[in-house]
Amino acid sequence: MKSNLRRSLVFIPIFLILLASYLFVARSHLANRKSLLETSVNDLRDELLVTVNSYQFFSEMIFNMFIDTERVTGILAEGTATEDPAEKQTLRMELYHTLEPLYQKLLTYHFRQLHFHESTNLSYLRFHRPELFGDDLTGIRDSVAYVNSERVPYAGFEEGRIFNGYRFVYPLAHAGSHIGSVEISISMQTILSRMQEDFGKPAQFVLLRSLVEETVFEEEQDNYIPWQLDDRFLLDKELIPSPEAPEDPLNLSLGSKDLLRIRNALTASLASASPVSLEIPHENEKKILSLYPVTNIGGSAAGYLISISDNYPLTLLKKDFIKITLVYGTILITIIVLLGYILKTQKKIDKMATLDSLTGTYNRHIFSILHEKEDERYKRYGIIYSIIMLDIDCFKKVNDQHGHAAGDSVLSELAELINSAIRKSDILCRYGGEEFIIMLPRTKKLEAFQTAEKIRKAVESAAFAGKYTVTISGGAADVSEEPLEKLPVVELADKRLYQAKANGRNQVVS
């Protein structure tokens, strides 16, 4: 309950930011009521910003609630630190499987990408293309380089190796050290669809051909075609309507004179990334063609958002304000729905907190709870259970000789080895630094001893991290021995573990 409350409180600053932003929009509306909008391109700009800001709010919540956590940053820290490709891939897949349900949920909210990067700007994990990683984004994705260098968030448009869109990039740290960054992004298709839905105005987006050719993977460049009004720009095929729809969502059909005017205006605009607004003939009347430059992190125009509109009379300003109010209402409703989803899945999140972050086994607190329940079953029904205590022999030498990273690898792989040797019904817990405890329901001491011996022999013959050898000592006991030995079963198993150590290690005492 307290955890749910803390997570709910995270939404308070988000609501305050939304309220402050809405008040700003409201004040701007009152000021603009004295006159017509200076140009239709300002409307287009504001509609774009409102739409992008709504998704930025969502991305910040997603980052704070689900990504900037000890578990996620811990996995990423290990994955980016290791030099072992196999271990790096294992951790990459662990990160993928940890956040894959979240990624699927993001897709339902029309987000497009979830992409982790190393601190050196190498791509670490693309959720939309998990098989594609390791490419250097330096000089390609300036937003990633900026966030990794300055360690502050960035939000803005950027072309990528595969996709373009608005990207919200956040720095990631673990244990006080910067470990990389993560990007949550939305496509221009999502933005255009949302603007169409909220403002009732169709729009189109074109990209600079030179930017696409310099940035996008060569095999992905077939996803773009020349823009019919100016071949210096390209259309993303994703933004082209279906065959049943008109060829051009703006229904632009212009003569050579108007085409030349547009090209000349764009030439001037590219030099200063300034907006363009031209009066053109459209469907037997005069309308305004607005081209708003969408800039990259350096402030240069990467492309243009294009729309056609009437000259807005003053009487339409009120309708525009109502539409903006509806947008913010939609945002608030969506946040409430998202909060409901978070609270609903809190039980799953809490379950993740029951595991030891390094080995993936149960932590000591959870083991105590499960042991208490198993002991209650024994006292009520007489169902015997056993305890095995295992400890790595001379583990300090591994850390001293090979470093703590090697020690962590040994612990992690040992946990996997033990898990493979016990039954699904058995409970494995990391009990201390290099000490593990196993609870075996419906098991007597002899069977527990045999299981412990099997584990000991497997450890003795294993090579951890491909090159380290260790041995373990163990103690086994079952709960029925408590009255005779006058010790709780866990303490009895621990006592026998120490007997195994005293007898020369690499053995099990029962």
C-alpha positions in Angstrom: 0.0 0.0 0.0 2.8 2.4 0.9 4.6 1.5 -2.3 1.4 2.3 -4.3 1.1 5.6 -2.5 4.6 6.6 -3.2 4.2 5.8 -6.9 0.9 7.8 -7.0 2.7 10.8 -5.5 5.0 10.8 -8.5 2.1 12.0 -10.5 1.6 15.2 -8.5 4.4 17.2 -10.1 3.2 15.9 -13.5 -0.2 17.3 -12.8 1.3 20.6 -11.7 3.4 20.8 -14.9 0.3 20.1 -16.9 -1.7 22.8 -15.0 1.1 25.3 -15.4 1.4 24.5 -19.1 -2.4 24.8 -19.6 -2.4 28.2 -17.8 0.3 29.4 -20.1 -1.7 28.3 -23.2 -4.8 30.0 -21.7 -3.0 33.3 -21.1 -1.6 33.1 -24.7 -5.1 32.6 -26.0 -6.5 35.7 -24.1 -3.6 37.8 -25.6 -4.2 36.6 -29.1 -7.9 37.3 -29.0 -7.1 41.0 -29.7 -6.0 40.1 -33.2 -5.9 37.4 -35.7 -3.1 34.9 -35.5 -0.1 36.4 -37.2 0.2 33.5 -39.5 -1.3 30.1 -39.9 2.1 28.6 -39.4 2.0 29.7 -35.8 -1.1 27.6 -35.3 0.7 24.7 -36.9 3.7 25.2 -34.6 1.5 25.3 -31.5 -0.5 22.3 -32.4 2.8 20.4 -33.0 4.2 21.5 -29.6 1.0 20.6 -27.7 1.0 17.2 -29.3 4.7 16.5 -28.7 4.6 17.9 -25.1 1.8 15.5 -24.3 3.9 12.5 -25.3 6.9 14.0 -23.5 4.9 14.1 -20.3 4.1 10.4 -20.8 7.7 9.5 -21.6 8.9 11.2 -18.4 6.4 9.2 -16.4 7.4 6.0 -18.1 11.1 6.8 -17.4 10.6 7.6 -13.8 8.2 4.8 -13.0 9.6 1.8 -14.9 13.1 2.5 -16.4 15.0 4.6 -13.8 15.0 1.7 -11.3 17.7 -0.3 -9.5 16.8 -3.4 -11.4 16.9 -1.9 -14.9 20.0 0.2 -14.3 21.7 -2.7 -12.6 21.2 -4.9 -15.6 22.4 -2.2 -18.0 25.4 -1.4 -15.8 26.5 -5.1 -15.8 25.8 -5.4 -19.6 27.8 -2.3 -20.6 30.6 -3.1 -18.2 31.3 -6.7 -19.2 33.8 -7.4 -22.0 32.4 -11.0 -22.5 30.1 -10.9 -25.6 28.1 -13.9 -24.4 27.5 -12.4 -21.0 26.7 -9.0 -22.6 24.1 -10.8 -24.8 22.7 -12.6 -21.8 22.2 -9.3 -19.9 20.9 -7.6 -23.1 18.2 -10.3 -23.3 17.5 -10.0 -19.6 16.9 -6.3 -20.0 14.8 -7.1 -23.0 12.6 -9.6 -21.2 12.4 -7.4 -18.2 10.9 -4.4 -20.1 9.3 -6.2 -23.1 5.8 -6.1 -21.4 6.3 -2.4 -20.9 7.4 -1.9 -24.5 4.2 -3.7 -25.7 2.1 -1.4 -23.6 4.0 1.6 -25.0 3.0 0.5 -28.5 -0.6 0.6 -27.5 -0.1 4.3 -26.6 1.5 4.8 -30.0 5.1 5.1 -28.9 7.5 3.7 -31.5 10.9 3.0 -30.0 12.5 2.1 -26.7 16.3 2.2 -27.3 19.2 1.8 -24.8 22.6 3.2 -25.5 26.0 2.7 -23.8 27.9 5.6 -22.4 30.2 5.4 -25.4 27.2 6.0 -27.7 27.1 2.4 -28.9 23.6 1.0 -29.5 22.9 -1.5 -26.7 19.3 -2.6 -27.2 16.7 -1.6 -29.8 13.4 -3.1 -28.7 12.0 -2.7 -32.2 15.1 -4.5 -33.6 16.7 -6.4 -30.7 19.0 -8.3 -33.2 20.6 -5.0 -34.3 23.1 -3.6 -31.8 26.6 -2.5 -31.3 26.7 0.2 -34.0 28.4 3.5 -33.1 25.8 6.4 -33.0 28.5 9.1 -32.6 28.1 11.6 -35.4 24.7 10.0 -36.3 22.6 10.5 -33.2 23.7 13.8 -31.8 21.0 13.6 -29.1 22.5 10.4 -27.7 26.0 11.9 -27.7 24.7 15.1 -26.0 22.9 13.2 -23.2 25.8 10.9 -22.6 28.2 13.9 -22.5 26.1 16.4 -20.5 24.1 13.8 -18.6 20.9 15.8 -18.9 17.7 14.8 -20.7 17.0 15.9 -24.3 13.7 16.1 -26.2 13.5 16.9 -29.9 13.3 15.6 -33.5 16.0 13.5 -35.0 16.6 11.2 -37.9 17.9 7.8 -36.9 19.6 4.8 -38.5 16.1 3.2 -39.1 13.4 5.6 -38.0 12.9 9.3 -37.5 10.7 10.9 -35.0 10.5 12.9 -31.8 12.9 11.4 -29.3 13.0 11.8 -25.5 16.5 10.8 -24.3 17.4 10.4 -20.6 20.7 9.8 -18.9 21.0 6.6 -16.8 23.2 6.1 -13.7 23.8 3.3 -11.4 25.5 3.4 -8.0 26.4 7.0 -8.7 28.1 6.3 -12.1 26.8 7.3 -15.5 26.2 4.1 -17.5 24.4 5.2 -20.7 21.1 6.6 -21.9 17.7 5.5 -23.0 15.4 6.8 -25.7 11.6 6.7 -25.8 10.3 8.0 -29.1 7.2 8.6 -31.2 6.9 8.6 -35.0 5.8 11.4 -37.2 2.9 9.2 -38.2 1.7 9.2 -34.6 2.1 13.0 -34.4 0.2 13.6 -37.6 -2.6 11.2 -36.7 -2.9 12.9 -33.2 -3.0 16.4 -34.8 -5.6 15.2 -37.3 -7.7 13.8 -34.5 -7.4 16.8 -32.1 -7.3 19.7 -34.5 -9.2 18.3 -37.5 -6.4 19.4 -39.8 -4.5 17.1 -42.2 -0.8 17.5 -42.3 2.2 16.1 -44.2 5.9 15.8 -43.2 8.9 15.8 -45.5 12.6 15.2 -44.7 15.8 16.6 -46.3 17.1 14.0 -48.7 20.7 14.8 -47.8 19.9 14.0 -44.1 18.3 10.7 -44.9 21.2 9.6 -47.2 23.8 10.6 -44.6 22.1 9.0 -41.6 19.8 6.1 -42.5 21.2 2.6 -43.0 21.5 2.0 -46.7 19.2 -1.0 -46.7 16.5 1.2 -45.0 16.6 4.0 -47.5 14.0 2.3 -49.7 11.5 3.4 -47.1 11.6 6.9 -48.6 10.4 8.4 -51.9 10.9 11.9 -53.4 8.4 14.6 -52.5 6.3 15.6 -55.5 6.7 19.3 -54.9 10.5 19.4 -54.4 12.9 16.5 -54.8 15.3 17.9 -52.3 12.9 16.4 -49.8 11.7 12.9 -49.2 8.5 11.3 -47.9 8.6 8.5 -45.4 6.5 5.7 -47.0 4.9 5.2 -43.6 3.2 8.6 -44.0 1.8 7.8 -47.4 -1.9 7.1 -47.3 -3.3 3.7 -48.3 -4.2 3.1 -52.0 -7.8 3.9 -51.3 -6.9 7.4 -50.0 -5.9 10.4 -52.2 -2.2 10.3 -53.4 -1.5 13.4 -51.3 -3.3 14.0 -48.0 -3.2 17.7 -48.6 -4.5 17.3 -52.2 -1.9 19.7 -53.6 -2.1 20.2 -57.3 0.0 23.2 -58.3 1.2 24.8 -61.5 4.9 25.4 -62.3 4.7 29.0 -61.1 3.5 28.1 -57.6 5.9 25.2 -57.5 8.8 27.6 -58.2 7.6 30.0 -55.4 7.5 27.1 -52.9 11.0 25.9 -53.9 12.4 29.4 -53.7 10.8 30.0 -50.3 12.2 26.7 -49.0 15.7 27.6 -50.2 15.6 30.8 -48.1 14.0 29.0 -45.2 16.8 26.3 -45.1 19.4 28.9 -44.4 17.7 30.2 -41.2 15.3 27.4 -40.3 12.5 30.0 -40.5 8.8 29.1 -41.1 7.2 29.5 -44.5 3.6 30.7 -45.2 2.4 31.2 -48.7 -1.0 31.9 -50.3 -1.8 29.3 -53.0 -4.8 28.2 -55.1 -6.4 25.2 -53.5 -9.7 23.5 -54.5 -10.9 26.6 -56.3 -10.2 29.1 -53.5 -7.2 30.8 -51.9 -5.7 29.1 -48.8 -2.6 29.3 -46.8 0.2 26.8 -47.2 2.2 26.6 -44.0 5.6 24.9 -43.8 7.0 24.7 -40.3 10.6 23.7 -40.0 11.3 20.8 -37.7 14.8 21.3 -36.4 17.4 18.9 -35.1 19.6 19.3 -32.0 21.9 21.7 -33.8 19.0 24.0 -34.7 19.1 23.2 -38.5 16.0 22.3 -40.4 15.7 18.5 -40.8 12.4 18.6 -42.5 9.1 20.5 -42.7 5.6 19.9 -41.2 3.1 21.0 -43.9 -0.5 22.1 -43.6 -3.2 24.0 -45.5 -5.6 26.2 -43.7 -8.0 29.1 -44.0 -7.2 32.6 -42.7 -8.6 32.2 -39.2 -11.0 34.9 -38.3 -11.2 36.1 -34.7 -14.4 34.1 -34.1 -12.5 30.9 -34.5 -10.0 31.5 -31.7 -12.5 30.4 -29.2 -13.0 27.1 -31.0 -9.2 26.6 -31.1 -9.0 27.2 -27.3 -11.7 24.6 -26.7 -9.8 22.1 -28.8 -6.6 22.8 -26.8 -8.6 22.4 -23.6 -9.9 19.0 -24.9 -6.3 18.0 -25.6 -5.2 18.6 -22.1 -8.4 16.9 -20.8 -7.4 13.9 -22.9 -3.9 14.0 -21.4 -5.3 14.0 -17.9 -7.7 11.2 -18.6 -4.8 9.2 -20.2 -2.7 9.8 -17.1 -5.5 8.5 -14.9 -5.8 5.4 -17.0 -2.1 4.9 -16.9 -2.1 5.3 -13.1 -4.8 2.7 -12.9 -2.7 0.4 -15.0 0.4 1.0 -12.8 -1.6 0.2 -9.6 -3.0 -2.9 -11.2 0.4 -4.2 -12.1 2.0 -3.2 -8.8 1.7 -6.7 -7.6 3.9 -7.9 -10.5 6.4 -5.1 -9.8 6.6 -6.0 -6.1 7.3 -9.6 -7.1 10.4 -8.4 -9.0 11.6 -6.7 -5.8 11.6 -10.1 -4.0 14.6 -11.3 -6.0 18.3 -10.9 -5.4 19.4 -8.5 -8.2 22.7 -10.3 -8.9 21.7 -14.0 -8.9 18.0 -13.8 -9.6 17.3 -16.0 -6.6 15.0 -15.2 -3.7 16.3 -12.7 -1.2 16.6 -13.5 2.5 13.5 -11.7 3.5 11.3 -13.6 1.1 13.0 -16.8 2.1 12.1 -16.2 5.7 8.5 -15.8 4.8 8.4 -19.0 2.7 10.3 -20.9 5.4 7.8 -19.8 8.0 4.9 -21.1 5.8 6.7 -24.4 5.2 7.5 -24.8 8.9 3.8 -24.1 9.7 2.9 -26.9 7.3 5.2 -29.3 9.2 3.8 -28.4 12.6 0.3 -28.8 11.4 0.5 -31.8 9.1 3.9 -33.4 9.8 5.1 -32.8 6.3 8.9 -33.0 6.6 11.2 -30.6 4.7 14.9 -30.3 4.5 17.4 -27.4 4.5 20.7 -27.3 2.6 23.3 -24.6 3.4 26.0 -24.1 0.7 29.0 -21.8 0.8 31.8 -21.2 -1.7 35.2 -22.2 -0.3 37.8 -19.4 -0.1 35.6 -17.1 -2.1 37.6 -14.1 -1.0 40.5 -15.3 -3.2 38.3 -15.1 -6.3 37.6 -11.4 -5.5 41.2 -10.6 -4.5 42.8 -12.4 -7.4 40.3 -11.7 -10.2 38.3 -8.7 -9.1 34.7 -8.3 -7.9 33.3 -8.6 -11.4 34.7 -12.1 -11.6 33.2 -12.8 -8.2 29.8 -11.6 -9.3 30.0 -13.8 -12.4 30.8 -16.8 -10.2 27.9 -16.1 -7.9 25.5 -15.6 -10.8 26.5 -18.7 -12.6 26.6 -20.8 -9.4 23.0 -19.8 -8.8 22.1 -21.0 -12.3 23.9 -24.3 -11.7 22.1 -24.9 -8.4 18.7 -24.0 -10.0 19.3 -26.6 -12.7 20.1 -29.3 -10.1 17.1 -28.8 -7.9 13.4 -29.3 -8.4 10.9 -26.6 -9.3 9.3 -27.0 -5.9 12.6 -26.3 -4.1 13.3 -22.8 -2.9 16.8 -21.3 -3.6 17.9 -18.1 -1.8 21.1 -16.1 -1.7 21.5 -16.2 2.1 24.7 -14.1 2.5 27.6 -12.9 0.4 28.6 -16.2 -1.1 26.2 -18.4 1.0 23.1 -20.0 -0.5 20.3 -21.8 1.3 17.9 -24.3 -0.3 14.6 -25.4 1.2 13.3 -28.8 -0.1 9.7 -29.5 0.7 8.6 -33.1 1.3 12.3 -34.2 1.5 14.2 -36.0 4.2 17.8 -35.6 5.1 19.2 -38.4 3.0 17.6 -37.0 -0.2 18.8 -33.5 0.7 22.3 -34.9 1.2 22.2 -36.6 -2.2 21.0 -33.3 -3.8 23.8 -31.3 -2.1 26.4 -33.9 -3.2 25.2 -33.7 -6.8 25.5 -29.9 -6.6 28.9 -30.1 -5.0 30.3 -32.4 -7.7 28.8 -30.3 -10.5 30.5 -27.2 -9.0 33.8 -28.9 -8.6 33.9 -29.8 -12.3 32.5 -26.5 -13.7 34.5 -23.6 -15.1 32.8 -20.3 -14.1 33.0 -17.4 -16.5 34.7 -19.9 -18.7 37.9 -20.1 -16.6 37.4 -19.9 -12.8 37.2 -23.1 -10.7 35.7 -23.1 -7.2 34.5 -25.7 -4.7 31.7 -25.5 -2.2 31.0 -26.9 1.2 27.5 -27.8 2.5 25.4 -28.9 5.4 22.1 -30.7 5.2 19.4 -31.3 7.8 15.7 -32.0 8.0 13.2 -30.5 10.3 12.5 -33.8 12.1 16.0 -33.5 13.7 15.2 -30.4 15.6 14.0 -32.1 18.9 17.0 -34.4 19.0 19.7 -31.8 18.1 17.9 -29.0 20.0 18.6 -26.6 17.2 16.3 -25.0 14.5 16.8 -26.8 11.2 18.4 -23.8 9.5 20.9 -23.4 12.3 21.5 -27.2 12.2 22.3 -27.1 8.5 24.5 -24.1 9.0 26.4 -25.9 11.9 27.0 -28.8 9.6 28.2 -26.5 6.9 30.9 -25.2 9.3 31.8 -28.8 10.2 32.3 -29.4 6.4 34.6 -26.3 6.3 36.5 -27.5 9.4 36.9 -31.0 7.9 38.8 -29.6 4.9 36.1 -28.1 2.7 34.6 -29.4 -0.6 32.3 -31.8 1.2 28.8 -32.0 2.5 28.0 -33.0 6.1 24.6 -34.3 7.1 
